Each structure stands twice: as C-alpha cells, then as structure tokens.
Amino acid sequence: MKLGLFMMPLHPPGPAMHTLIDQDTRKSLLAEELGFDELWIGEHFSATSEPYPAPLMFMANLLSQTRNITFATGVINLPNRHPAIIAGEIAQFDHMSKGRFIFGAGTGSLGSDYELFGIGDAATRNRMLVESLDMITKIWSQDPPYDLAGEFWTTRIQRAISEELGLGYLPKPYQQPHPPICIPAASPNSETVRLAGSRGWGAVSSGLLTAAGVATHWRAYQEGAQEAGRTANPANWRLSRNVFVAGTDEEARRRIMHPESAYQHYLGYMRTVLRNIGRLHVLKSDPQMPDDALTVERIVNERVIYGSPQTVAAKLRALRDATGPFGTLLVTGVDWSGPNEEWETESLRRLALEVMPLVRAGEGDHNHRDASLRQASGGMRA
C-alpha cells in the first residue's frame, strides 16, 4: 500500500492566501521528507476556505525542493476551461516534473464555482468531463492538423501550420502516451467509478463515504473494467481518509475532540456544505438517522481513523479488508492553526514511520497466506 497526502486544501476563511501557501508548502515538504509517495492539491476558484485556483502553479514551486514525491491534481475541474488549455498546461508540468505527475480530473464540487462558470446542471458537467478527457487525450496523441469538435468545445488548427517553424503543434506530455488519469467518486455505487474502470483510468474514493459505500466502488471498478475487456488493477484505486495518530488512543481522541482541532473545523465545514446541497446522507452511517442527530462530534468519531500507531494500523488493515484492495491511502491534510501544526506534524510522522511499516508487514502476511492457499488448492486439483 502506498501513502499520499490529499489537501483540498481547506482552511478557515480569513488568512491571506500567501500565509496559507506558506503553511501548505511546509506540509508538502514534510510529506517529501517522510517518504510519502503522492501529494494531491485541489482546485477552487471562488472560496477563501479552499483557496487555490491553480494547483499546478502551487506544485511547480515545489519541484526544485523535492526529489521523489509524485504530484497530482485533486482535481482539475474540466468544465471550467477549454480542453486545449488544460492539455497544454499539463503537458508542460509533466515535462517540468520529469513525469512525477498524476492527472486528477473531475467536474468540481463547489456550488459557487458552478455559478461562476455557468455549469449548474450535474448531467451537463458529467458530459463535459468525458468530452474534455477525450479531447485532451486526442490532442496528446496526434500532430496537426487538428479538427476535434464536440458538444461543448472545438479544437481546430488547419491553416496556421508550419513544421519547419514548429507552428500549430500542441504540446505532448513527458509520459507516454500520457500521465495517469484519475477521477474522484463520492457516492455509493458510483457510475463514475464504473466509467474509470472501463476507460482504464484510476479512481479516488471520497474520505466521507462509509466503508460499505467505498466497497461498492471496488465492485463497480471491476465491473467497468470487465465490460471493457480490461483487468481491474487495485494499484489504480486510491482511497482518501482522515487519519490521526498520537502516542496513545486516549491522547489521539483528546486531540481530535478538542474545540480547536482542525478535524472539528473540517468535518463541521463539510457537514454544513453537504446539508446546504441536500447531500447530508453521505455522512450518515444509518440512512434513517435524523439530521439533528448527526453532530460534528459524531462525524469526527466515525470519519477519523485515530489512535496509537498500533490501533491505527489495525484499523487500516480492517478498512482494507472491508472495502477492497485499494493501492494508495490518501490522508486528508488539515489546517495548521492553533495547536494543529504540532499535532498533525506528529501524526504524519507516526503514520509514515510507525503505522505504515505495521500495515505493510501485515499486508505481506496476508499475501503470503493467500499464495499458500492458492498453492495448496492447486496441488489438490492436480
């Protein structure tokens, strides 16, 4: 199992953007220091609480300060811009990073961005996602002339072309045929995950889903792959989760339940956002639960995997048994105001240096047992 850091990023509104950039840069460099495999950064145009409209720009600033971590957009919201612009910017970043890049793409999740760009209809956004990805990958696969027309966009260069001068050629990425593509999914039995499986794209399951909801994603991913004649690769499936580690179970609980805890802010924020758009059911472990019973304390207790290193390792192994064999755990990054910088720094260190070795050791034991059972079964059939 690989380990990644997923930052929306989410902060309380108020601090200047440069202050938040400095904070998130320090956190990103900590992830590099601790050997995290991936760093995901979100894109939002119209929220001071989710403040970065240009995740590629944020990550470009980190390229010379890192050597190993793979960068990912979490996500670029394709309906917001012309596919040729996105294709060109990603191709450039892929070269700048020498292939340390994953193209996370989605439709967006912020109502104010929908209003800003005039894309309020969910079905329309979904069609725009598919059309944009198809156009982007076609741009990357060919030289001019270009004549790509869809329902929403056109990419056309037919006259202003000079091979001698290099004119009329759209950039191709460093990775061939293109960087890995991943799309997010936030609902049980997601058709988005099925689409990802059928297209050979990766999928990122939301950290707000229950384990049972996440389990439907692996089934949908397998079914989509099978329908397209593909084999589902669990390495292409990522699961986002809130994870908090302290020295003891008691200390971990005390910190995440503290009034200043960033988890109180993060999940309280998500509760309000989902309630406002009529999707509060996503946070309910029991669909029949009344809304007023879904307190922030209850959400934090149910949606944060917390405890000592031994406890968290056991919970992560149990989660994987319950959901399916996701290849990468993406840990949600939280705000560092008040005591949270000290607390999350310790948590990330313990996660990388103490928890993951325990998880991977158990993973090896599990794989060994599976191989032994397969070998024994094969011997009996022979």
C-alpha atoms as a printed R data frame, in Angstrom:
    type eleno elety resid chain resno       x       y       z
1   ATOM     1    CA   MET     A     1   0.000   0.000   0.000
2   ATOM     2    CA   LYS     A     2   1.328   3.433  -0.969
3   ATOM     3    CA   LEU     A     3   0.816   6.591   1.072
4   ATOM     4    CA   GLY     A     4  -0.273  10.003  -0.162
5   ATOM     5    CA   LEU     A     5  -1.315  13.371   1.242
6   ATOM     6    CA   PHE     A     6  -4.543  14.905  -0.091
7   ATOM     7    CA   MET     A     7  -5.046  18.635   0.519
8   ATOM     8    CA   MET     A     8  -8.214  20.306  -0.762
9   ATOM     9    CA   PRO     A     9  -6.691  22.378   0.860
10  ATOM    10    CA   LEU     A    10  -9.215  23.511   3.483
11  ATOM    11    CA   HIS     A    11  -8.618  26.420   5.861
12  ATOM    12    CA   PRO     A    12 -10.802  28.695   7.977
13  ATOM    13    CA   PRO     A    13 -11.537  31.828   5.932
14  ATOM    14    CA   GLY     A    14  -9.571  34.899   6.895
15  ATOM    15    CA   PRO     A    15  -5.797  34.449   6.493
16  ATOM    16    CA   ALA     A    16  -4.151  35.920   3.396
17  ATOM    17    CA   MET     A    17  -3.502  33.464   0.573
18  ATOM    18    CA   HIS     A    18   0.290  33.834   0.884
19  ATOM    19    CA   THR     A    19   0.068  32.750   4.537
20  ATOM    20    CA   LEU     A    20  -1.808  29.597   3.554
21  ATOM    21    CA   ILE     A    21   0.592  28.910   0.683
22  ATOM    22    CA   ASP     A    22   3.493  29.059   3.141
23  ATOM    23    CA   GLN     A    23   1.714  26.663   5.503
24  ATOM    24    CA   ASP     A    24   0.794  24.174   2.804
25  ATOM    25    CA   THR     A    25   4.297  24.351   1.343
26  ATOM    26    CA   ARG     A    26   5.780  23.364   4.716
27  ATOM    27    CA   LYS     A    27   3.336  20.488   4.962
28  ATOM    28    CA   SER     A    28   4.157  19.333   1.421
29  ATOM    29    CA   LEU     A    29   7.885  19.338   2.168
30  ATOM    30    CA   LEU     A    30   7.223  17.361   5.344
31  ATOM    31    CA   ALA     A    31   5.456  14.739   3.224
32  ATOM    32    CA   GLU     A    32   8.530  14.569   0.957
33  ATOM    33    CA   GLU     A    33  10.827  14.235   3.979
34  ATOM    34    CA   LEU     A    34   8.714  11.399   5.403
35  ATOM    35    CA   GLY     A    35   8.712   9.422   2.156
36  ATOM    36    CA   PHE     A    36   5.098   9.951   1.122
37  ATOM    37    CA   ASP     A    37   4.522   8.643  -2.390
38  ATOM    38    CA   GLU     A    38   2.000  11.230  -3.608
39  ATOM    39    CA   LEU     A    39   0.834  14.808  -2.980
40  ATOM    40    CA   TRP     A    40  -2.635  15.860  -4.210
41  ATOM    41    CA   ILE     A    41  -3.730  19.509  -4.385
42  ATOM    42    CA   GLY     A    42  -7.255  20.700  -5.180
43  ATOM    43    CA   GLU     A    43  -8.548  23.480  -7.438
44  ATOM    44    CA   HIS     A    44 -11.217  26.005  -6.458
45  ATOM    45    CA   PHE     A    45 -11.823  29.456  -7.902
46  ATOM    46    CA   SER     A    46 -14.336  31.048  -5.568
47  ATOM    47    CA   ALA     A    47 -13.712  30.139  -1.905
48  ATOM    48    CA   THR     A    48 -11.287  31.675   0.578
49  ATOM    49    CA   SER     A    49 -11.720  28.458   2.582
50  ATOM    50    CA   GLU     A    50 -10.457  26.363  -0.366
51  ATOM    51    CA   PRO     A    51  -8.207  29.000  -1.838
52  ATOM    52    CA   TYR     A    52  -6.129  27.718  -4.780
53  ATOM    53    CA   PRO     A    53  -7.342  28.289  -8.347
54  ATOM    54    CA   ALA     A    54  -4.033  26.991  -9.802
55  ATOM    55    CA   PRO     A    55  -2.766  23.760  -8.203
56  ATOM    56    CA   LEU     A    56  -0.176  23.254 -10.962
57  ATOM    57    CA   MET     A    57   1.347  26.616 -10.059
58  ATOM    58    CA   PHE     A    58   1.495  25.649  -6.378
59  ATOM    59    CA   MET     A    59   3.148  22.327  -7.211
60  ATOM    60    CA   ALA     A    60   5.604  23.867  -9.690
61  ATOM    61    CA   ASN     A    61   7.030  25.849  -6.777
62  ATOM    62    CA   LEU     A    62   7.846  22.549  -5.065
63  ATOM    63    CA   LEU     A    63   9.620  20.834  -7.952
64  ATOM    64    CA   SER     A    64  13.108  22.111  -7.157
65  ATOM    65    CA   GLN     A    65  12.588  21.399  -3.439
66  ATOM    66    CA   THR     A    66  11.588  17.746  -3.871
67  ATOM    67    CA   ARG     A    67  13.072  14.672  -5.498
68  ATOM    68    CA   ASN     A    68  10.759  11.713  -5.019
69  ATOM    69    CA   ILE     A    69   7.149  12.632  -4.338
70  ATOM    70    CA   THR     A    70   4.670  12.378  -7.221
71  ATOM    71    CA   PHE     A    71   2.368  15.361  -7.686
72  ATOM    72    CA   ALA     A    72  -1.323  15.061  -8.514
73  ATOM    73    CA   THR     A    73  -4.161  17.464  -9.136
74  ATOM    74    CA   GLY     A    74  -7.030  16.786  -6.793
75  ATOM    75    CA   VAL     A    75  -8.668  17.704  -9.136
76  ATOM    76    CA   ILE     A    76  -8.591  19.953 -12.181
77  ATOM    77    CA   ASN     A    77 -12.251  20.699 -12.838
78  ATOM    78    CA   LEU     A    78 -12.566  20.143 -16.571
79  ATOM    79    CA   PRO     A    79 -15.840  22.006 -17.255
80  ATOM    80    CA   ASN     A    80 -14.183  25.262 -16.175
81  ATOM    81    CA   ARG     A    81 -11.732  25.650 -19.089
82  ATOM    82    CA   HIS     A    82 -11.095  24.739 -22.703
83  ATOM    83    CA   PRO     A    83  -9.513  21.274 -23.087
84  ATOM    84    CA   ALA     A    84  -6.626  22.636 -25.174
85  ATOM    85    CA   ILE     A    85  -5.596  24.938 -22.316
86  ATOM    86    CA   ILE     A    86  -5.686  22.079 -19.817
87  ATOM    87    CA   ALA     A    87  -3.830  19.743 -22.196
88  ATOM    88    CA   GLY     A    88  -1.066  22.315 -22.706
89  ATOM    89    CA   GLU     A    89  -0.621  23.175 -19.038
90  ATOM    90    CA   ILE     A    90  -0.486  19.521 -18.006
91  ATOM    91    CA   ALA     A    91   1.968  18.639 -20.756
92  ATOM    92    CA   GLN     A    92   4.249  21.430 -19.560
93  ATOM    93    CA   PHE     A    93   4.067  20.393 -15.896
94  ATOM    94    CA   ASP     A    94   4.671  16.759 -16.824
95  ATOM    95    CA   HIS     A    95   7.916  17.810 -18.523
96  ATOM    96    CA   MET     A    96   8.879  20.109 -15.668
97  ATOM    97    CA   SER     A    97   8.416  17.252 -13.178
98  ATOM    98    CA   LYS     A    98  10.009  14.639 -15.487
99  ATOM    99    CA   GLY     A    99   6.909  12.511 -15.154
100 ATOM   100    CA   ARG     A   100   6.297  12.915 -11.410
101 ATOM   101    CA   PHE     A   101   2.672  13.663 -12.123
102 ATOM   102    CA   ILE     A   102  -0.864  12.191 -11.986
103 ATOM   103    CA   PHE     A   103  -3.682  13.977 -13.808
104 ATOM   104    CA   GLY     A   104  -6.612  14.086 -11.409
105 ATOM   105    CA   ALA     A   105  -9.686  15.332 -13.279
106 ATOM   106    CA   GLY     A   106 -13.270  15.953 -12.212
107 ATOM   107    CA   THR     A   107 -16.385  18.062 -12.575
108 ATOM   108    CA   GLY     A   108 -15.917  20.131  -9.419
109 ATOM   109    CA   SER     A   109 -17.819  20.166  -6.153
110 ATOM   110    CA   LEU     A   110 -18.177  23.851  -5.283
111 ATOM   111    CA   GLY     A   111 -21.554  25.492  -5.893
112 ATOM   112    CA   SER     A   112 -20.040  28.946  -6.259
113 ATOM   113    CA   ASP     A   113 -17.710  27.660  -8.993
114 ATOM   114    CA   TYR     A   114 -20.701  26.135 -10.791
115 ATOM   115    CA   GLU     A   115 -22.418  29.523 -10.689
116 ATOM   116    CA   LEU     A   116 -19.255  31.351 -11.751
117 ATOM   117    CA   PHE     A   117 -18.802  29.226 -14.864
118 ATOM   118    CA   GLY     A   118 -22.497  28.690 -15.592
119 ATOM   119    CA   ILE     A   119 -22.436  24.899 -15.237
120 ATOM   120    CA   GLY     A   120 -25.074  24.187 -12.596
121 ATOM   121    CA   ASP     A   121 -26.532  21.048 -14.184
122 ATOM   122    CA   ALA     A   122 -24.853  17.851 -12.961
123 ATOM   123    CA   ALA     A   123 -25.657  15.821 -16.083
124 ATOM   124    CA   THR     A   124 -24.111  18.533 -18.247
125 ATOM   125    CA   ARG     A   125 -20.958  18.582 -16.130
126 ATOM   126    CA   ASN     A   126 -20.612  14.815 -16.455
127 ATOM   127    CA   ARG     A   127 -20.841  15.019 -20.259
128 ATOM   128    CA   MET     A   128 -18.307  17.843 -20.225
129 ATOM   129    CA   LEU     A   129 -15.912  15.698 -18.172
130 ATOM   130    CA   VAL     A   130 -15.955  12.842 -20.659
131 ATOM   131    CA   GLU     A   131 -15.763  15.106 -23.709
132 ATOM   132    CA   SER     A   132 -12.891  17.089 -22.256
133 ATOM   133    CA   LEU     A   133 -10.856  13.993 -21.350
134 ATOM   134    CA   ASP     A   134 -11.464  12.501 -24.786
135 ATOM   135    CA   MET     A   135 -10.357  15.745 -26.466
136 ATOM   136    CA   ILE     A   136  -7.300  16.136 -24.233
137 ATOM   137    CA   THR     A   137  -6.065  12.614 -24.919
138 ATOM   138    CA   LYS     A   138  -6.668  13.067 -28.680
139 ATOM   139    CA   ILE     A   139  -4.671  16.308 -28.610
140 ATOM   140    CA   TRP     A   140  -1.816  14.417 -26.982
141 ATOM   141    CA   SER     A   141  -1.990  11.556 -29.478
142 ATOM   142    CA   GLN     A   142  -1.598  13.472 -32.762
143 ATOM   143    CA   ASP     A   143   0.131  16.211 -34.687
144 ATOM   144    CA   PRO     A   144  -1.667  18.901 -36.693
145 ATOM   145    CA   PRO     A   145  -3.945  19.429 -38.411
146 ATOM   146    CA   TYR     A   146  -6.438  19.296 -35.540
147 ATOM   147    CA   ASP     A   147 -10.171  19.149 -36.129
148 ATOM   148    CA   LEU     A   148 -11.829  17.980 -32.934
149 ATOM   149    CA   ALA     A   149 -15.430  19.010 -32.389
150 ATOM   150    CA   GLY     A   150 -17.756  18.080 -29.567
151 ATOM   151    CA   GLU     A   151 -20.934  19.192 -27.874
152 ATOM   152    CA   PHE     A   152 -19.135  21.858 -25.820
153 ATOM   153    CA   TRP     A   153 -15.732  22.623 -27.358
154 ATOM   154    CA   THR     A   154 -13.851  22.690 -30.645
155 ATOM   155    CA   THR     A   155 -10.093  22.323 -31.113
156 ATOM   156    CA   ARG     A   156  -9.109  23.273 -34.650
157 ATOM   157    CA   ILE     A   157  -5.798  24.238 -36.290
158 ATOM   158    CA   GLN     A   158  -5.802  23.569 -40.028
159 ATOM   159    CA   ARG     A   159  -4.172  26.546 -41.767
160 ATOM   160    CA   ALA     A   160  -1.604  28.146 -39.449
161 ATOM   161    CA   ILE     A   161   0.770  25.165 -39.514
162 ATOM   162    CA   SER     A   162   4.498  25.112 -40.267
163 ATOM   163    CA   GLU     A   163   6.547  22.023 -39.481
164 ATOM   164    CA   GLU     A   164   9.741  23.944 -40.246
165 ATOM   165    CA   LEU     A   165   8.880  26.645 -37.685
166 ATOM   166    CA   GLY     A   166   7.098  24.326 -35.269
167 ATOM   167    CA   LEU     A   167   3.884  26.307 -35.553
168 ATOM   168    CA   GLY     A   168   0.454  24.809 -34.965
169 ATOM   169    CA   TYR     A   169   1.738  21.947 -32.774
170 ATOM   170    CA   LEU     A   170   0.075  21.416 -29.388
171 ATOM   171    CA   PRO     A   171   2.354  20.173 -26.562
172 ATOM   172    CA   LYS     A   172   2.622  16.477 -25.742
173 ATOM   173    CA   PRO     A   173   3.358  15.280 -22.198
174 ATOM   174    CA   TYR     A   174   6.597  13.747 -20.915
175 ATOM   175    CA   GLN     A   175   4.881  10.448 -20.025
176 ATOM   176    CA   GLN     A   176   3.686   8.474 -22.999
177 ATOM   177    CA   PRO     A   177   1.042   8.142 -24.137
178 ATOM   178    CA   HIS     A   178   0.046  10.487 -21.278
179 ATOM   179    CA   PRO     A   179   0.161  10.854 -17.467
180 ATOM   180    CA   PRO     A   180  -2.041   8.513 -15.424
181 ATOM   181    CA   ILE     A   181  -5.608   9.825 -15.278
182 ATOM   182    CA   CYS     A   182  -7.674   9.577 -12.075
183 ATOM   183    CA   ILE     A   183 -11.224  10.740 -11.379
184 ATOM   184    CA   PRO     A   184 -12.944  11.136  -7.988
185 ATOM   185    CA   ALA     A   185 -16.102   9.435  -6.747
186 ATOM   186    CA   ALA     A   186 -18.190  10.481  -3.760
187 ATOM   187    CA   SER     A   187 -21.363   8.360  -3.941
188 ATOM   188    CA   PRO     A   188 -22.022   4.660  -3.322
189 ATOM   189    CA   ASN     A   189 -22.479   2.543  -6.469
190 ATOM   190    CA   SER     A   190 -20.821   5.314  -8.444
191 ATOM   191    CA   GLU     A   191 -21.171   5.284 -12.212
192 ATOM   192    CA   THR     A   192 -18.053   7.450 -12.260
193 ATOM   193    CA   VAL     A   193 -16.022   4.569 -10.838
194 ATOM   194    CA   ARG     A   194 -17.521   2.184 -13.401
195 ATOM   195    CA   LEU     A   195 -16.542   4.639 -16.150
196 ATOM   196    CA   ALA     A   196 -12.999   4.835 -14.766
197 ATOM   197    CA   GLY     A   197 -12.711   1.054 -14.803
198 ATOM   198    CA   SER     A   198 -13.961   0.834 -18.377
199 ATOM   199    CA   ARG     A   199 -11.565   3.538 -19.613
200 ATOM   200    CA   GLY     A   200  -8.501   2.304 -17.744
201 ATOM   201    CA   TRP     A   201  -8.414   5.435 -15.573
202 ATOM   202    CA   GLY     A   202  -7.700   5.437 -11.854
203 ATOM   203    CA   ALA     A   203 -10.366   6.223  -9.254
204 ATOM   204    CA   VAL     A   204 -10.206   8.142  -5.977
205 ATOM   205    CA   SER     A   205 -12.890   7.249  -3.430
206 ATOM   206    CA   SER     A   206 -14.072  10.015  -1.111
207 ATOM   207    CA   GLY     A   207 -12.977  10.001   2.503
208 ATOM   208    CA   LEU     A   208 -16.505  10.945   3.568
209 ATOM   209    CA   LEU     A   209 -18.073   7.647   2.489
210 ATOM   210    CA   THR     A   210 -18.715   4.779   4.878
211 ATOM   211    CA   ALA     A   211 -16.639   1.633   4.427
212 ATOM   212    CA   ALA     A   212 -19.707  -0.059   2.934
213 ATOM   213    CA   GLY     A   213 -20.076   2.773   0.431
214 ATOM   214    CA   VAL     A   214 -16.419   2.533  -0.532
215 ATOM   215    CA   ALA     A   215 -16.747  -1.235  -1.031
216 ATOM   216    CA   THR     A   216 -19.275  -0.588  -3.815
217 ATOM   217    CA   HIS     A   217 -16.565   1.341  -5.657
218 ATOM   218    CA   TRP     A   218 -14.226  -1.616  -5.996
219 ATOM   219    CA   ARG     A   219 -17.081  -3.758  -7.306
220 ATOM   220    CA   ALA     A   220 -18.080  -1.035  -9.783
221 ATOM   221    CA   TYR     A   221 -14.472  -0.555 -10.864
222 ATOM   222    CA   GLN     A   222 -14.095  -4.276 -11.530
223 ATOM   223    CA   GLU     A   223 -17.387  -4.439 -13.413
224 ATOM   224    CA   GLY     A   224 -16.476  -1.460 -15.593
225 ATOM   225    CA   ALA     A   225 -13.100  -2.966 -16.411
226 ATOM   226    CA   GLN     A   226 -14.627  -6.362 -17.190
227 ATOM   227    CA   GLU     A   227 -17.228  -4.846 -19.507
228 ATOM   228    CA   ALA     A   228 -14.414  -3.203 -21.481
229 ATOM   229    CA   GLY     A   229 -12.294  -6.350 -21.594
230 ATOM   230    CA   ARG     A   230  -9.813  -4.983 -19.054
231 ATOM   231    CA   THR     A   231  -8.433  -6.360 -15.804
232 ATOM   232    CA   ALA     A   232  -9.031  -4.081 -12.807
233 ATOM   233    CA   ASN     A   233  -5.724  -3.157 -11.183
234 ATOM   234    CA   PRO     A   234  -6.076  -2.242  -7.490
235 ATOM   235    CA   ALA     A   235  -2.909  -0.141  -7.779
236 ATOM   236    CA   ASN     A   236  -5.038   2.342  -9.765
237 ATOM   237    CA   TRP     A   237  -7.578   2.712  -6.947
238 ATOM   238    CA   ARG     A   238  -6.990   5.287  -4.222
239 ATOM   239    CA   LEU     A   239  -8.939   5.861  -1.029
240 ATOM   240    CA   SER     A   240  -8.967   9.198   0.783
241 ATOM   241    CA   ARG     A   241  -9.337   9.046   4.574
242 ATOM   242    CA   ASN     A   242  -8.958  11.178   7.690
243 ATOM   243    CA   VAL     A   243  -6.215   9.572   9.778
244 ATOM   244    CA   PHE     A   244  -4.806  10.878  13.060
245 ATOM   245    CA   VAL     A   245  -2.060   9.215  15.110
246 ATOM   246    CA   ALA     A   246  -0.806  10.054  18.607
247 ATOM   247    CA   GLY     A   247   1.181   8.208  21.259
248 ATOM   248    CA   THR     A   248  -1.909   6.600  22.811
249 ATOM   249    CA   ASP     A   249  -5.560   6.087  21.940
250 ATOM   250    CA   GLU     A   250  -6.561   8.454  24.737
251 ATOM   251    CA   GLU     A   251  -4.269  11.246  23.534
252 ATOM   252    CA   ALA     A   252  -5.464  10.878  19.937
253 ATOM   253    CA   ARG     A   253  -9.099  11.138  20.994
254 ATOM   254    CA   ARG     A   254  -8.394  14.118  23.255
255 ATOM   255    CA   ARG     A   255  -6.762  15.981  20.379
256 ATOM   256    CA   ILE     A   256  -9.337  15.305  17.658
257 ATOM   257    CA   MET     A   257 -12.193  16.169  20.025
258 ATOM   258    CA   HIS     A   258 -10.517  19.346  21.267
259 ATOM   259    CA   PRO     A   259 -12.517  22.503  20.391
260 ATOM   260    CA   GLU     A   260  -9.507  23.830  18.430
261 ATOM   261    CA   SER     A   261  -8.985  20.598  16.491
262 ATOM   262    CA   ALA     A   262  -8.796  21.091  12.732
263 ATOM   263    CA   TYR     A   263 -10.939  17.967  12.369
264 ATOM   264    CA   GLN     A   264 -13.752  19.731  14.205
265 ATOM   265    CA   HIS     A   265 -13.489  22.547  11.666
266 ATOM   266    CA   TYR     A   266 -13.032  20.312   8.613
267 ATOM   267    CA   LEU     A   267 -15.926  17.952   9.269
268 ATOM   268    CA   GLY     A   268 -18.126  20.733  10.601
269 ATOM   269    CA   TYR     A   269 -17.479  22.600   7.355
270 ATOM   270    CA   MET     A   270 -18.305  19.525   5.276
271 ATOM   271    CA   ARG     A   271 -21.478  18.934   7.313
272 ATOM   272    CA   THR     A   272 -22.692  22.442   6.511
273 ATOM   273    CA   VAL     A   273 -21.729  22.240   2.825
274 ATOM   274    CA   LEU     A   274 -23.441  18.871   2.319
275 ATOM   275    CA   ARG     A   275 -26.536  19.962   4.240
276 ATOM   276    CA   ASN     A   276 -26.829  23.062   2.047
277 ATOM   277    CA   ILE     A   277 -26.799  20.995  -1.158
278 ATOM   278    CA   GLY     A   278 -29.093  18.255   0.159
279 ATOM   279    CA   ARG     A   279 -26.418  15.544   0.427
280 ATOM   280    CA   LEU     A   280 -26.067  15.179   4.184
281 ATOM   281    CA   HIS     A   281 -26.903  11.477   3.811
282 ATOM   282    CA   VAL     A   282 -23.311  10.922   2.616
283 ATOM   283    CA   LEU     A   283 -22.118  11.390   6.212
284 ATOM   284    CA   LYS     A   284 -24.724   9.142   7.827
285 ATOM   285    CA   SER     A   285 -23.779   5.647   8.934
286 ATOM   286    CA   ASP     A   286 -27.526   4.965   9.185
287 ATOM   287    CA   PRO     A   287 -29.608   6.435   6.315
288 ATOM   288    CA   GLN     A   288 -32.615   6.748   8.662
289 ATOM   289    CA   MET     A   289 -30.716   8.939  11.120
290 ATOM   290    CA   PRO     A   290 -32.368  12.359  11.604
291 ATOM   291    CA   ASP     A   291 -30.217  15.284  10.523
292 ATOM   292    CA   ASP     A   292 -30.008  16.800  14.000
293 ATOM   293    CA   ALA     A   293 -28.553  13.546  15.356
294 ATOM   294    CA   LEU     A   294 -25.584  13.915  13.015
295 ATOM   295    CA   THR     A   295 -23.471  16.076  15.305
296 ATOM   296    CA   VAL     A   296 -19.940  17.175  14.431
297 ATOM   297    CA   GLU     A   297 -18.624  15.086  17.337
298 ATOM   298    CA   ARG     A   298 -20.331  12.017  15.918
299 ATOM   299    CA   ILE     A   299 -18.973  12.650  12.426
300 ATOM   300    CA   VAL     A   300 -15.450  13.144  13.748
301 ATOM   301    CA   ASN     A   301 -15.680   9.946  15.783
302 ATOM   302    CA   GLU     A   302 -16.961   7.946  12.786
303 ATOM   303    CA   ARG     A   303 -14.922   9.501   9.957
304 ATOM   304    CA   VAL     A   304 -11.481   9.857  11.532
305 ATOM   305    CA   ILE     A   305  -9.300   6.783  11.913
306 ATOM   306    CA   TYR     A   306  -7.468   7.693  15.118
307 ATOM   307    CA   GLY     A   307  -5.443   6.162  17.917
308 ATOM   308    CA   SER     A   308  -1.974   4.918  18.736
309 ATOM   309    CA   PRO     A   309   0.224   3.573  15.905
310 ATOM   310    CA   GLN     A   310  -0.825   0.015  16.720
311 ATOM   311    CA   THR     A   311  -4.518   0.921  16.842
312 ATOM   312    CA   VAL     A   312  -4.423   2.886  13.576
313 ATOM   313    CA   ALA     A   313  -2.535   0.108  11.801
314 ATOM   314    CA   ALA     A   314  -5.164  -2.400  12.897
315 ATOM   315    CA   LYS     A   315  -7.977  -0.061  11.777
316 ATOM   316    CA   LEU     A   316  -6.367   0.456   8.356
317 ATOM   317    CA   ARG     A   317  -5.967  -3.287   7.821
318 ATOM   318    CA   ALA     A   318  -9.615  -3.785   8.819
319 ATOM   319    CA   LEU     A   319 -10.666  -0.974   6.470
320 ATOM   320    CA   ARG     A   320  -8.888  -2.588   3.549
321 ATOM   321    CA   ASP     A   321 -10.456  -5.947   4.359
322 ATOM   322    CA   ALA     A   322 -13.891  -4.289   4.391
323 ATOM   323    CA   THR     A   323 -13.547  -2.099   1.290
324 ATOM   324    CA   GLY     A   324 -11.260  -3.927  -1.110
325 ATOM   325    CA   PRO     A   325  -7.574  -3.767  -2.061
326 ATOM   326    CA   PHE     A   326  -7.036  -0.039  -2.655
327 ATOM   327    CA   GLY     A   327  -3.474   0.626  -3.731
328 ATOM   328    CA   THR     A   328  -2.883   4.037  -2.138
329 ATOM   329    CA   LEU     A   329  -4.130   5.592   1.090
330 ATOM   330    CA   LEU     A   330  -4.568   9.356   0.652
331 ATOM   331    CA   VAL     A   331  -4.541  11.036   4.053
332 ATOM   332    CA   THR     A   332  -6.527  14.258   4.281
333 ATOM   333    CA   GLY     A   333  -4.417  17.254   5.229
334 ATOM   334    CA   VAL     A   334  -5.990  19.713   7.693
335 ATOM   335    CA   ASP     A   335  -5.402  23.322   8.731
336 ATOM   336    CA   TRP     A   336  -2.448  24.096  10.993
337 ATOM   337    CA   SER     A   337  -3.875  26.937  13.085
338 ATOM   338    CA   GLY     A   338  -3.571  26.832  16.884
339 ATOM   339    CA   PRO     A   339  -2.121  23.553  18.170
340 ATOM   340    CA   ASN     A   340  -2.821  21.686  14.920
341 ATOM   341    CA   GLU     A   341   0.582  22.166  13.281
342 ATOM   342    CA   GLU     A   342   2.289  20.380  16.166
343 ATOM   343    CA   TRP     A   343  -0.408  17.705  16.344
344 ATOM   344    CA   GLU     A   344  -0.589  16.936  12.623
345 ATOM   345    CA   THR     A   345   3.190  17.023  12.202
346 ATOM   346    CA   GLU     A   346   3.469  14.355  14.878
347 ATOM   347    CA   SER     A   347   0.571  12.418  13.335
348 ATOM   348    CA   LEU     A   348   2.090  12.395   9.845
349 ATOM   349    CA   ARG     A   349   5.474  11.319  11.227
350 ATOM   350    CA   ARG     A   350   3.961   8.486  13.227
351 ATOM   351    CA   LEU     A   351   1.826   7.442  10.274
352 ATOM   352    CA   ALA     A   352   4.764   7.243   7.866
353 ATOM   353    CA   LEU     A   353   7.386   5.867  10.235
354 ATOM   354    CA   GLU     A   354   5.386   3.679  12.635
355 ATOM   355    CA   VAL     A   355   1.957   2.849  11.202
356 ATOM   356    CA   MET     A   356   2.763   2.090   7.569
357 ATOM   357    CA   PRO     A   357   5.521  -0.436   8.377
358 ATOM   358    CA   LEU     A   358   2.980  -2.313  10.524
359 ATOM   359    CA   VAL     A   359   0.337  -2.152   7.785
360 ATOM   360    CA   ARG     A   360   2.768  -3.333   5.118
361 ATOM   361    CA   ALA     A   361   4.066  -6.139   7.315
362 ATOM   362    CA   GLY     A   362   0.502  -7.343   7.816
363 ATOM   363    CA   GLU     A   363  -0.131  -6.919   4.110
364 ATOM   364    CA   GLY     A   364   2.820  -9.193   3.399
365 ATOM   365    CA   ASP     A   365   1.489 -11.811   5.810
366 ATOM   366    CA   HIS     A   366  -1.928 -11.592   4.137
367 ATOM   367    CA   ASN     A   367  -0.430 -12.027   0.648
368 ATOM   368    CA   HIS     A   368   1.678 -14.936   1.837
369 ATOM   369    CA   ARG     A   369  -1.393 -16.667   3.291
370 ATOM   370    CA   ASP     A   370  -3.308 -16.109   0.035
371 ATOM   371    CA   ALA     A   371  -0.434 -17.536  -2.031
372 ATOM   372    CA   SER     A   372  -0.161 -20.550   0.257
373 ATOM   373    CA   LEU     A   373  -3.882 -21.229  -0.025
374 ATOM   374    CA   ARG     A   374  -3.764 -20.923  -3.824
375 ATOM   375    CA   GLN     A   375  -0.785 -23.276  -3.987
376 ATOM   376    CA   ALA     A   376  -2.469 -25.808  -1.698
377 ATOM   377    CA   SER     A   377  -5.680 -25.602  -3.677
378 ATOM   378    CA   GLY     A   378  -3.793 -26.061  -6.958
379 ATOM   379    CA   GLY     A   379  -1.976 -29.089  -5.569
380 ATOM   380    CA   MET     A   380  -5.244 -30.737  -4.581
381 ATOM   381    CA   ARG     A   381  -6.744 -30.140  -8.032
382 ATOM   382    CA   ALA     A   382  -3.659 -31.666  -9.647
